[in-house]
Amino acid sequence: MKGMILAAGKGTRVRPITQSIPKPMIPILGKPVMESMIELFAQHNISKIVINTSHLAEVIEGYFGDGHHFDVQLSYSYEGEMRDGQYVSKALGSAGGMKKIQEFSGFFDETFVVVCGDAWVDLDLTEAVRQHKKNGGIATIITKQVMLDEVEKYGVVVTNNIGQVTSFQEKPAKEEALSTQINAGIYIFEPAIFDYIPRGMEYDIGSDLFPTLVEQHVPFYAVDMNFQWLDVGNITDIWGVTRDILDGKVPGYRVPGTQIKAGVWLGINTVVDLEKCHVQPPVVIGSGCKIEDGATITGPALIGANCVIDAQSSVQESLIFDYIHVHAGTHVNGQTIFGNYCIGHDGNTNNDLSWSHLRTHPIHNRVTDMLKGM
C-alpha cells in the first residue's frame, strides 16, 4: 500500500523554532516527530511513501534520504518555483500537493493513506484501512474523541447515524460544539478523490476538499478510533508533549537512553556522577553531555545531546535542545532553550536573554553559550 506525509507547511505557529528547522523535524525526546510517522507506515506495510516539501525542504530530504534505513521507499515532491535562479517555496495546500504528485506520475493508483508530519500516533492503520474499505466511501477521516473543554483547539467532525460526515466546525467554543469528535489529521482515500481536487491552485484537505465532498454528497465517512495522539500544533505543544511523556502519560512512547535509576535515563558517552549532582526525576540526559559536580536538574526535564551543565547551575522543568552550554550560576526554570531562543512554557520568547559568542563546532557548526543572570 502507498502513503503520503504532509510536510510542506511553514509552521508559523511554531516560530521561532521553524525559522531554522521545518516543523516535521522538531525533535520529541531527540527524534524528529515525522520519523515516528514513517515508522508507523512501515509497521503496517505501507512501504512506498511520497513526502511533499517546501519550507526548508533540504533539511527533511537530507535526514531521511531514500528511506532505506526505515525499510521504506521515500520520494519527495517539492512545492516551489524558480525565481532569479533560485528555488522559492510555494506550498500548494495539502490537497493541492496530492494533486501535483498524481499529475506527475499517477502514483496513487490504489487505496492510500495521508498523514500530517507533525504528530505522533500509535494508531492501528491496518484496522483503519479495513474499516474504510468496509464503508465503501472514497474518503475516510480518522477521528478521536476528546474532552469537551478541548474542542476549541481542533476541527470538530459531525456525522450522521451511519458515520457519514455531514459538516465540520473549525475550533468551536465548547458551548457551540456539535460533537467531541475531532480531526486527527489522518486520511484514507481512493484514487477517485482526484476528481474533486482542482489542478494548478492551492487547495486544502480540511478547509476545501472535505466541505466539497459534503456539499456534493460524496460517500465520505469518519471512523472514530481509540489511540494515543501527540500533536505539535504550536510552540507550547513542544514542552507539553515532552512533559507528558516524561510524566508517564504516554506509555507507548519509547524514552531514549538507558534507565540507570527510576525516572532517570542517560545516553551514551555522557559524563555525570549522580552522587555529586542533584538529579530529581523524571530526567532524560542525551548522549555526549557533561554534567558537572554540583549541578542541579529537576524534572520533568530533558537535556539534549552534547550539552554542558556547569557546577552551581540548575535546570528545572525545562527542555534544553542539543549543544547548549549552561554556565555556572545560571538558573533555567520553565523554559525551552533552542539555539539562540529562550521560550517560556506560555510560548513567549524571552527577548531579554543575553548571549555570549557563537563559536564553530566540528559537528553542529555552533554552540550557544548562555550567560549568567537569565
C-alpha positions in Angstrom: 0.0 0.0 0.0 1.1 3.6 -0.6 1.2 6.7 1.7 1.8 10.4 1.8 3.2 12.6 4.5 2.3 16.3 4.5 5.4 18.3 5.3 5.3 21.4 3.2 3.9 23.9 5.7 5.9 26.8 7.1 5.0 26.0 10.7 4.2 29.6 11.6 2.6 28.7 14.9 5.9 27.0 16.0 8.1 30.0 15.3 10.9 30.9 16.1 12.0 27.2 16.1 10.7 26.7 12.5 12.9 29.5 11.3 15.8 27.1 11.3 14.2 23.6 11.0 10.9 22.6 9.4 8.0 21.7 11.7 8.1 17.9 10.9 11.8 17.9 12.1 11.1 19.2 15.6 12.6 16.6 17.9 10.5 14.9 20.6 12.9 13.4 23.0 15.6 13.6 20.4 13.7 12.1 17.4 12.1 14.2 14.6 8.3 13.9 15.0 7.9 12.9 11.4 10.2 9.9 11.9 7.5 8.2 14.0 5.1 8.5 11.1 7.5 6.8 8.7 8.0 4.0 11.3 4.2 3.7 11.7 3.8 3.3 7.9 6.5 0.7 7.9 4.8 -1.3 10.7 1.6 -1.5 8.6 3.3 -2.5 5.3 2.9 1.0 3.8 6.3 1.0 2.2 6.0 3.4 -0.7 5.7 7.0 0.6 5.9 10.4 -1.0 6.6 13.4 1.1 5.6 16.9 -0.1 8.1 19.5 1.0 8.6 23.2 0.6 9.9 25.2 3.6 13.5 24.1 4.4 12.9 21.0 2.2 16.6 20.2 2.2 16.6 19.5 5.9 13.9 16.8 5.6 15.4 15.2 2.5 18.9 15.3 4.0 17.8 13.4 7.1 15.5 10.8 5.6 17.2 10.2 2.3 15.6 7.4 0.2 14.1 5.7 3.3 16.1 2.5 3.2 17.2 2.9 6.8 13.5 2.8 7.7 12.7 -0.2 5.4 10.6 2.0 3.2 11.0 3.8 -0.2 10.7 7.6 0.0 10.3 10.2 -2.7 9.8 13.9 -2.4 7.6 16.4 -4.2 9.0 19.9 -3.8 6.5 22.7 -3.9 8.1 25.9 -5.2 9.2 27.8 -8.2 12.3 29.2 -9.7 12.9 33.0 -9.3 16.1 34.7 -10.3 18.0 31.4 -10.4 16.8 30.3 -7.0 14.0 28.0 -5.8 11.4 29.8 -3.7 8.9 27.8 -1.5 5.3 27.9 -2.7 3.2 25.4 -0.9 0.1 24.1 -2.7 -2.0 23.2 0.2 -2.4 19.6 1.4 -4.9 18.6 -1.4 -3.0 20.6 -4.0 0.2 18.7 -3.0 -1.6 15.4 -3.6 -2.8 16.6 -7.0 0.7 17.6 -8.1 2.0 14.2 -7.3 -0.8 12.4 -9.1 -0.5 14.5 -12.2 3.3 14.0 -12.3 3.3 10.2 -12.1 -0.1 8.7 -11.3 1.4 7.4 -8.1 -1.8 7.0 -6.2 -3.3 4.0 -8.2 -4.8 2.2 -5.1 -6.1 2.9 -1.7 -3.7 5.3 0.0 -3.1 6.9 3.4 -2.3 10.6 4.0 -1.0 11.8 7.4 0.3 15.0 8.8 4.1 15.1 9.5 3.8 17.0 12.8 2.2 14.4 15.1 2.9 11.1 16.8 0.2 8.4 16.9 0.1 4.7 17.7 -3.0 4.1 15.5 -3.7 0.7 14.1 -3.6 1.8 10.4 -4.4 -1.7 9.2 -7.7 -1.7 11.0 -8.4 1.9 9.9 -8.0 0.9 6.2 -10.2 -2.2 6.8 -13.0 0.0 8.1 -12.5 2.5 5.2 -13.0 -0.3 2.7 -15.9 -1.8 4.6 -17.8 1.6 4.4 -17.1 1.8 0.7 -16.5 5.5 0.5 -13.9 7.3 -1.5 -12.6 9.2 1.6 -12.3 8.5 5.3 -11.2 10.8 8.1 -9.9 9.2 11.2 -11.3 10.9 14.3 -10.7 10.8 18.0 -12.9 11.7 21.0 -11.6 14.5 23.2 -13.0 16.2 26.4 -15.5 19.0 25.7 -13.0 21.5 27.2 -10.5 20.6 24.4 -12.7 21.1 21.3 -11.6 24.7 20.9 -8.2 23.5 19.8 -9.4 21.3 17.0 -11.5 20.8 13.9 -14.8 19.1 15.0 -16.3 16.5 12.8 -20.1 16.0 12.7 -21.5 12.7 11.4 -24.9 11.0 10.9 -26.0 7.7 12.4 -24.1 5.6 9.8 -20.8 7.6 10.2 -21.1 9.7 7.1 -19.6 13.2 7.5 -22.3 15.9 7.4 -20.4 19.0 8.5 -17.4 20.5 10.2 -16.7 23.1 12.9 -13.3 24.8 13.0 -12.3 25.2 16.6 -15.7 25.9 18.0 -16.4 27.2 21.5 -17.4 24.3 23.7 -20.9 25.8 24.1 -21.3 25.6 20.3 -19.6 22.3 19.6 -21.9 19.8 17.9 -19.7 16.8 18.9 -16.4 15.9 20.6 -15.2 14.0 17.6 -12.1 15.8 16.2 -10.0 15.6 13.1 -6.7 13.8 13.9 -5.1 14.6 10.5 -5.1 11.0 9.2 -7.0 10.4 6.0 -7.6 7.4 3.7 -8.5 7.9 0.1 -9.4 6.1 -3.1 -7.8 7.4 -6.4 -11.3 8.7 -7.4 -10.7 11.6 -4.9 -8.7 13.4 -7.5 -11.9 14.1 -9.5 -12.7 16.6 -6.7 -9.4 18.4 -6.5 -8.8 21.2 -9.0 -5.4 21.5 -10.7 -2.9 24.3 -10.6 -4.1 26.0 -7.4 -3.7 26.0 -3.7 -6.3 23.6 -2.2 -6.5 22.3 1.4 -7.9 18.9 2.5 -9.7 20.2 5.6 -11.0 23.6 4.5 -11.6 23.0 0.8 -11.8 19.3 -0.2 -13.9 17.9 2.7 -16.6 20.7 2.5 -16.8 20.0 -1.2 -17.4 16.3 -0.6 -20.1 17.1 2.0 -21.8 19.6 -0.3 -21.9 17.2 -3.3 -23.0 14.2 -1.1 -20.0 12.1 -2.0 -19.6 8.9 0.1 -17.3 10.3 2.9 -17.0 8.7 6.3 -15.4 9.3 9.7 -14.0 6.4 11.6 -13.7 7.1 15.3 -10.8 5.1 16.9 -9.1 4.9 20.2 -5.4 5.8 20.0 -2.7 7.9 21.5 -2.0 11.1 19.7 0.6 13.8 20.3 0.2 16.9 18.2 2.9 19.5 17.8 0.5 22.2 16.5 2.0 25.2 18.2 5.0 26.3 20.2 3.6 25.4 23.6 2.9 21.8 22.5 6.7 21.1 22.3 7.1 21.3 26.0 3.6 19.9 26.7 4.3 16.7 24.7 7.7 16.3 26.3 6.4 16.8 29.8 3.6 14.3 29.3 6.0 11.6 28.0 8.4 12.1 30.9 5.5 12.1 33.4 4.5 8.6 32.1 1.2 9.8 30.5 2.2 8.3 27.1 3.1 4.7 27.7 3.5 3.9 24.1 6.4 6.4 23.5 9.9 5.0 23.9 12.1 7.1 26.1 15.7 7.1 24.7 18.8 6.1 26.5 19.3 3.6 29.4 17.3 3.9 32.6 20.0 3.9 35.2 17.6 4.5 38.1 13.9 5.1 38.5 12.9 8.0 36.2 16.5 8.8 35.0 17.7 8.0 31.5 21.2 8.5 30.1 22.6 8.5 26.6 26.0 7.1 25.8 29.3 8.9 26.2 27.8 11.1 28.9 29.8 12.2 32.0 27.7 12.6 35.2 28.2 11.5 38.8 24.7 11.2 40.2 26.2 11.0 43.7 27.6 14.5 43.3 24.8 16.1 41.3 21.2 16.8 42.3 19.0 15.0 39.8 15.3 14.7 40.6 13.4 12.6 38.1 11.9 12.3 35.6 15.0 13.4 33.7 16.5 12.4 30.3 20.1 13.4 29.6 21.2 12.9 26.0 24.5 11.4 24.6 27.8 13.2 24.8 26.8 15.5 27.7 28.9 16.7 30.6 27.0 17.4 33.9 29.5 18.9 36.3 29.5 18.0 40.0 27.2 20.3 41.9 24.7 20.9 39.1 21.0 20.5 39.8 18.4 19.1 37.3 14.8 19.0 38.5 12.3 17.1 36.4 10.4 16.8 34.3 13.4 17.9 32.3 15.2 16.9 29.1 18.9 17.7 28.4 19.7 17.3 24.7 22.8 15.8 23.2 26.3 17.3 23.6 25.2 19.8 26.3 27.3 21.1 29.2 25.7 21.9 32.6 28.2 23.7 34.8 28.6 23.3 38.5 26.4 25.6 40.6 23.8 25.9 37.8 20.3 24.5 37.7 17.8 23.3 35.1 14.2 23.0 36.4 11.2 21.7 34.5 12.8 22.7 31.2 13.6 21.4 27.7 17.2 22.0 26.6 17.9 21.2 23.0 21.3 20.0 21.7 24.6 21.8 22.0 23.7 24.2 24.8 26.2 25.2 27.5 24.5 26.4 30.7 27.1 28.4 32.6 27.9 28.2 36.3 25.4 30.3 38.3 22.7 30.1 35.6 19.2 29.0 36.7 16.9 27.8 33.9 13.3 27.4 35.1 10.3 26.7 33.0 12.0 27.3 29.6 12.6 25.7 26.2 16.1 26.6 25.0 16.6 26.1 21.3 19.6 27.6 19.5 19.5 31.4 20.2 16.0 31.3 21.6 14.7 31.0 25.1 10.9 30.2 25.1 8.7 30.2 28.1 6.1 27.5 28.6 3.5 30.1 27.8 5.0 30.3 24.3 6.6 33.8 24.7 10.2 34.3 23.7 12.5 35.9 26.2 13.9 38.8 24.2 15.9 40.0 27.2 18.2 36.9 27.3 21.8 37.8 26.9 24.1 35.5 24.8 27.8 35.2 24.5 29.6 34.4 21.3 28.7 31.7 18.8 31.6 29.5 18.0 32.2 26.8 15.4 31.7 23.2 16.4 33.0 20.4 14.3 29.7 18.5 14.2 26.9 21.0 14.7 28.8 24.1 13.4 28.0 26.2 16.5 27.4 26.1 20.2 25.2 28.6 22.1 26.5 29.7 25.5 24.1 31.0 28.0 25.3 33.8 30.2 24.6 34.2 33.9 21.7 36.2 35.1 18.9 34.7 32.9 
